Amino acid sequence: MVLDIGSSCGFIANIMSNMAFIPQIIKSFRRKQLHDVSIMMFATLFITQICWIIYAISVNATQVWISSSIELILFMPIFIMWRRYR
């Protein structure tokens, strides 16, 4: 199967957007603090991902809802640590 440039960029964007949260999760876990993290930014991104999932399901964009679901899962450690360490 040969991917066109658009599909390739979409695949790379999904992987990169999911990986973007991992350094913050690791840093927060190691430092046991989230003073410098904007929880409102993460809350906004969380709601945005829910909207993306609803949209993607409605237009049958499987790759988008899977990626957005993974991001929701990656937000959970941030929210849990924020509550625990504040």
N, C-alpha and C positions, 0 to 999 in steps of 0.2 A: 504494500500500500504506500503510495507516494503522497505526502502531504504538500499542499500548496502553501505559499508564503503566509497567507492569512491564517490558516489553520496552525501552522508552525508558530507564528507569533502569539496566537491565542493560547496555545499549549504552554509556551514559555512564560507568558504573562500570568497564567494560572499558577504555575509552579513558583514563580518569583513572588507573587503577592502572598502566597501562603507561607513562604520561607521568611518573609519580611518580619514576622512577629516572633520568630524563634529567638533572635538575639535579645529582645526585650524580656522575654520569658526567662531566659537563662540569667541575664543580668539581675533581674528582680529577685529571682530565687536565691542567687548567690549572696546578694546584699541584704536580703530580708527586709527590704523597704521599697516603697513606691512613691516617695515624696515628689520626685521629679517627673512623674508620669501623669499626664492629663487623663483622668478617668472619663471626663466628658468626651474626649476624642474617641476613646475606646467605646463608650456607650453609643456615640453617633455612628461609628463604624459598624457596631453590632446591629443597630437598627437598619443601617444601609444594607448589610448582608442579608437580613431577613427579607427586605424588599426585593433584592436581587433574586433570592430563591423563589419568591412568589412569582416574580416576572418570568424567570427562566422556566419554571414549571408551566406557566400559562402559554409560553411560546415554544415549548418543547426543546429548550436549550440545555441539554443534559450536562455538557461540560461546565456551563456556568453555575448551575445549581449544585453540582458536586464540589466545585472549587469554593463556592460561597459557604457550603456546609462545613468544609474543612476549616475555613477561616473562623466560623462560629465556634468550632471545637477548640481552635487555638486561642480564642479570646477567653475561654473559661479559666485557664490558669491565671491570667492577669486579674480577672475579677475576683477569683478566690484569694489570691495573694493580697490584693488591695484591701479586701475585708479583713483578712487575718492580720496583716502587718500595720494597719493604720492606727 
